[in-house]
Amino acid sequence: MPEFWYDITMSFTGILTLLGILLTWLIFRRAERQASPLLVLGGLMTAGGFTGVVVFREAANSLLTVLILTGPALVAYSLAGGNVVKVSGRLMLQASATLLSLLLAGHHSTVVVDIVYAGPFLAVLLLMNSLISSGLAGELREKLLVGASWMVVLFSWTRYLIGGTPGIREAAIVALYMVPVAIWVGIAVSVYLSPVEHTWPGKLLNVHAERSPGEMDEGLHER
């Protein structure tokens, strides 16, 4: 069973996740995308429920369980409703792989706790992919986000190997979740602070206008 070090690390990651959700909402608002305030509400519910479940584990009550399951659902609804995330083959594969990891539920903690963990994982994957598909991050940062999103999927499977005593293996496994979340938040900060004339919609439209039709089709296909 994970100990205090795990609780502190994952609780801190939950705070980072909330920051990332808030930044993502601000980015889409600034880019004049239809980002609903439900995204922030879902983030608050997800972060609060996730932190509570991490701390209380088997003692987590039904309210925390509802929060950690309803929060990601609100995140998904707000992203889909605002048309700010595209359902790509990569996203479908990542979501399916994350859900399949629940076949191992019960080996890490209780079955209920292991299942509710999948909610925040899916929410983070959606948010990462929303930045990837937005065209606001740039090629290098998009590649970093793709790599980070696959690390989250890998963590959804390897988290069951975490034991009670912290060691190199446990630290490496937890890093598979903490590092990608930190990468996502860092990229979100850099995108939000980017000069409007360099990376935001007006500039993007000018860049698209300079491309040939074949290049535009190829770029859209890659998205």
N, C-alpha and C positions, 0 to 999 in steps of 0.2 A: 504494500500500500504506500503511495507517495506520502511524504512527510511535509514538514513546515516549509522547506525550501521550494517544494513544488507549488504549494498554495500561494506563496508570495510571488513567484515567477508568473504563474498563470493569472493571478489577480492583476498584476501589473500589465500583462498582455491584454487583459480585458479592458483596462483603461486606455491602452494604445488603440484598441479596436474602436472604442467609442470616439476617440479623437479622429481616427481615420474616417469614420462614418460622417462626422460633422464636417470634416474637410471636403469629403466627396460631395456632400450636399451643397456646400458653399461654392465648390468648383462648378457644378452644374447650374447653380443659380446665376453665377457670374457669366457663364457661357450661354445664358438664356435658354437653358433646357428646362423642361417641365419637371423639376425635382420637388416632390411633395414633402411638406414638413413631417409626414408620416415616417420618412426615412430617419429623421432625428429621433422621433419617438420610438421607433423600432430599435434604434441603436441604444437608447437609454434602457429599454427593456432587456435587450440582449446582454449588454454589459452588466447590468444589475443582477439579472438571473444567473449569468455565467459565473460572476464572482461569488454569489451566494452558494451555488452548487459546488464550486471548487472548495470553498471553506467548509461547508457542512456535509458534503458528500451524501452518505447514506441517510443523514438526518435532514436532508433538504426536503422542505415541505412542498405541498402541491402548488402553492403560489409561485415559488421559484421555478418550478417545472413549467408552469403556464407561461411565465415571463420569458424563459429561455426558448420556448417553442413558438410563442406568439410574436416575439420581437423579430426574429429572422423572417417570419412570414410577412410582417409589415414592411421590412426592408425589401423583400422580393416584390411585393405588391407595388410599392412606391417606385421602384426602378422600372418595373414592367409597365406600369401605368403612365410613367413619364417618358416612356420610349427612350430611355438612356442606356439600356443594356441590350445587346444583341445576343440571341441564343445561338452560339456557334457550336460546331461539333466538339471543339475542345472543352467548352463549358459543360456540355451534356456528358462527355466522357468523365470529366472530373467529378461532377455531381454523382454520377452512377458509381464510380469507384469509391467515393466517400460513403455513400449509403451501403455499399457492399461490405465495407469495413465493419458494419454493425453485426455481421455474422460472428464476430469474435466477442461481442458484448458479454460482459460478465467475467471476463478474464482479468480486467483492470480494476474494476470496482463493481458496484451493483449494475444489473442490466439497465435499470431506469437511468442512472447517472450516465452510463456510457451512451445511451441512446440520445439523451438531451444534449450531450456534447456535440452531436452532429449538426445541430441547429446553427450555432455560431460558425462552424467550419463552412457550411454552405453559404451563410451570409457573407463571410469574408471572400469566398470564391466569387460570388456574384458582384461584390463591390470592386474587386480587383479586375474582373473581366469588363465591368462597366467603364473603367478608366482605359483599359486596353482598346475597347471598341469605340471609344469617344473620339479618337484622333487628336486628343489634346496633349498626350504625354510625350509624343515623339518616339522614333524607332527604338533608340537605346533603352529608354525607360519602359517601353512596352515589352521588350525582350526580358528585362529584369522582372517585370510583373508576371510574365508567363512562367518564368523559372520559379518565382516566389509562390505562385498559385499551385504548382506541382509539388512544392515542398509541403504545403498544407495538406494535400492529398496523401502524401507519404506519411505525414504525422498521424493522420487519422487511422492508419494501420499500425504504425510502430508504437503508438502510445500504450498499447497493451503490454509492452515489454518493460515499462517503467516499474522499478522495484521500490523498496522502502529506503534504501541507503543510497544517497547521492554518489554518483561516480561518473566516469567518463562516458559510459554508455547512456546513462540517464540524462546527463547534460546535453549530449549530442541529440538525443531524441527530442527533448524539450526545445532545443534550438531550432529544430525543424518547423516549429510553430512560431516561436518568438521572433526569429530572424526574418521570415517572410512578412510578418505583420509590421515589423519595424521598417522593412524595405518599402512596403505599401504606403505607410504613413509618411516616410521620408519623401517618396515620389509625389504623394498628394500635396505635401508642403511646397515642394519645388514647382509643381504645376500651378498651384494657387498664387505663388509669388512671382511667377513668370510675367514679364511685361506683356500687356494686352496685345500690343501691336506685333509681337513675335509669335505667339502661340495660340491666340484665341480666335474666335470664328472669322472675323474680318480677314485676318492674315491667311487662315486656312482656305477661305474662298478664293483668295488671290492665287494661292499655290495651285489649287485645283484647276483654276482657269488657265494657268500656264501649261498644264499637262495636256498631252494628246489624248484623244478619246480612248485609245488602247491602254495608255498608262493609267487612266482613271478607272477603267473597268478592272484592270489587274489589281489596283490598290483596293477597290471595293471587294473584289473576290477574296483578297487576303484577309480582310476584316471578318 
